[in-house]
């Protein structure tokens, strides 16, 4: 439960958030109808009489459930094989004005019947704090440390390697060579064919270093704030990320990380943003202590 004594009656109803997403998803690829516009107009923020009082505890939102058998890199405390992640959907209630995260380590064999309906808060501070339910299909990938954390000599070697890729590239299409087409459609088709012949460009930060999107384990990207130490408050051990919550699964510079089966739908929000979550500046990491995951976790952003 979230026990912070902050305003809880003003915000978005969870039922409205989910209704709005269903309406937009059903209308994908076409204009909204008048009825859909009216529905969306009623899903904005407001003060709700059915919401709890400011001093009342608030149920946490279920965010993720991870089993060690499905996620090999999940670092569980000894004897535990299940992690449940919950958070309070009011960013003002957590540290550094982000959501307050709770980690519940459990033994899957001891989990009983799931409550129906599942307890959850009736309101959220922002719609982007409410995850859209989705199924996780874990895929193990290999990452490398953030560029600025590498030895300076290795950074220079990577820069030289990236320059060599550009030097070994291709001659750009000559626009004058594509002139003289009878129609714009022929010209556009010729340009598309020329671009298709161009080799893909790669660089360390976008394609080899830190994978984008939601993930368990791996390295942290510090592109918004620059590298910073994250140490355990109990024992001083450096704390790697346990879970990364990202606004998008990829962007224009990181599509090489997309699963092959999603490549043709790389512009579909259901592929690039299936959870619908945007916290802080778009990136939240939960760090745990490798010496003892039961030690208090820490959060970082950016």
N, C-alpha and C positions, 0 to 999 in steps of 0.2 A: 504494500500500500504506500502511496505517496501522502505524507502527512504535512507537507509544506503549507503554511498558512498564507496563501496568496489567492488572488481572485480566481475562482474556478467556474463561476456561472457564465462568464462571457467568453465566447469562442465559437467553435464549429461543433455542431452535433455530429457524432460519428456516423449516425444513420444518414445524415445529409451528405457527408463526405463520400460515402460509398454510393449513394444514389447519384450524385453528380458524376462520379467516375463511370458508373454504368451507362449513364446517358451519353457521355462523350465517347465512350468506347463503341456504343451501338451506332453512333452517328459518324464514325470514322469514314472519311472519304466522301461525305456529302454535307450539304448545309443542314443546320439544325432546323427542326420544325418549330412552329409557333408554340406548340405544347411543350417541346423540350426547352425552349427559351424560358417559358414560365416556370418549369421545374427547376432549372438552374438558378433562376432569380431568387428562389426561395431557399437556396442552400448556403447562403453567405453567413458570415459571423454575426452574432448577436448575443443578447442576454437571455438565458433560457430558465424559465421557472422550474423546470424539472431537474436542473443541474444541482449538484451538492452545494452546500454553503462553503464559504471561503475557508472556514476552520475544519471542515469535515475531511476525513481521509479519502483518498481517491484510488480506485483499483488501477494497477499498472496495466499497460498494453503489452500483450504477448507479441514479441518481435521475431524471434527465431528459436528453433528447436534443432539441436545438432547432436547426432549420435556418433560416438567415436568410431564405430564400425563403418560409417559412411565417410568420415572425414579423418584420414590418417594423421594429419598434422594437428588435430585438436589435442592440446596439452591439458589433460584432465588431472585433478588431484587423485592420489592413489585410491583405488577402489571405486572410482566413479567413471561412468561411461556416457553420460548425458548432460548436455548444457542447455538450459533454458534462459533466454535473454528477454528481459522485460524493461520497459522504460515508461516514465511519466510523460504524457504528450504535451506538457507545458514547458517550454524552454527556460522560462524564468525560475523553474523549480530545481534545476540542476546546477552543477558547478560551471562557472564561466558562462553563464546564461545559455546553457544547452540542456538537453534532456537529462534527467537523472536516471542512470542505468543500474539495473540490478542483475546480477549473475546468480543463477541457481544451479549448482552442481548436484546431480542426482544419480541414483542407480536405476537404470531402466527396468530391471526386474521388480523393483519395488513400486513402480508407478501404477496406481490404480485406475479406476474408471475416470474418464474425463468429464468434468462438470458440464452440464448442458442446461441452459445456455452458459457459455463461458463468461465469467465476470470480466467486465472491462469498463473503463471510464465512459460516461455518457458524452463528455465534451473533450475537445482538444484545443490547445492554444492556437495552432495553425493546422490547416489541412495537410500540410507537407510533413507533419509529425506522425501521420497515420499510415502504416504500411498497407499496401494492397496485398491480400493473401495470394501467395504463389508457391509453387512446388520448387524445391531446390534440386538441381541435378549436378552434384559436385564433379568438378573436373580438376585434376591435379596438374599444375603448371610449374615451370621453373622460373624464378625471378633472380634478379641481381640487385645489389645494394644501390641506393640512391646515389647519383653521380657525385654530389658534393661530399659524400662520406668516403669516397675512394681516395687512395693515395694520389698526390698531385701528379706523379709520374704516370700513373695509370690513366688519369683523366686526360693527360696530354696525348697518350697513345690512342685513346678512344676518339679524341678530336681529329687526330691524323687519319684514323680509319674511316671516320665519317666523311672527311674531305676526299679521301681516295674513292669512295663510292660515288661522290658527285662527279669527280674527274672521269670515272669510267662509265659515266652515264651515256646519254643519247643526245642526238641533235634534236632540238625542239622543232616542232612542225612549223614550216614557213607559211605564214598566212597567205602570202601572194600565190603560193603553189596551190592553194585551195580555192582561188578565185575562179570566176567564169562558170559557176554552176547555174543551171537554169532556174532553180527554185531555192528558197531558203531551206526547205526540207533536205534537198540534196547536199547543200553546204553543211547543215548540222550533222547529217549522217557522215560526211567526210571528216569533219572535225572529231566526231566520236570515234571513228575508226582510227584516226591518228593518235588520239589519246590512249586508246586500248593497246596500241603497240608500244607505248611508253612503259619501261620497267618500273616496278614499284620502288619507292624510296624508303629507306629504313634509317633509323637513328637509335642510339642507345636508350635515351630517355623514354621515347614513345613506344618502342617495339621490343626492347630486351630487358629493361630495368624493372620497374614496378607495375604489375598488372593493374588495370583500372577496375572499378566496380566493387560490389560486395565480395568479401573474401574472408577466409579464415587463415591466420598465420601470414607468412610472407614478410615483406619489407614495407616500411612506411614511405610515402612520398611527401616531401617537404616543400613542394613547389610554391605553396602560398605563404609560408612563414620562414622557411629556411630550417635547417636541422637544429634540433634541440634535444638535450638529454631527457630521458624518461626513466627514472629510477624508482625502485620500490621504497616506500616510506618506512617499511619495517626493517628490511635487511640491506637496502642500498643496491640490490642487484638490478642491472639494466633490464627494463621490461619491454619485450618486443610486442607488436600488435597481436592480439588474440582475434579480434574481429574488426573489419573495416566496413563502414557504412558509407556508401558513395551515392551522389545524386544521379549518376549515370553509369551504365556498364561500359561505355566507350564514348569517345568523341572522334572528331575528324582525324586526329593525329594518332589514335590508338586502336584503329579498327583491326589491326593484325591480331589482336587478342580475342576477337570475336570467334565463337565456335563456328566451324565450317558450315553447319546447318543453318546458321543465322546470317550468313554473309549477304544473301540476296534480300534480306529484310532489315538491313542495317539502318534504315531511316524510319523504321516503325517504332514508335514509342513503347510498344509492348515488348520490344527487344532491348532497346536502349535504356528504358526506365520502367521496368516491370513493377517495382515496389512503390513508386510514386513518392519517395521520401527525399526531402531536401532539408538538412539540418545545418544551422550556422552558415558557413560559407560553402556548404556542399560536401563536406568531408568530415567524418567523425571516426575516431579510432578508439577501441577499448583495449587497453594494455593490461596484461597480467604478469605476475612474477613467475619466472621459470623455476626458481628455487622452491616456491610453494604457491601454487595457483590460488590457494585459499587466502593469501594476503590481499589486502584491499586493492582493487583495480584502480587504474587511472584512465582519464579521457584526454585525448588531444584532438585538435582540429587543424585542418589545413596542411 
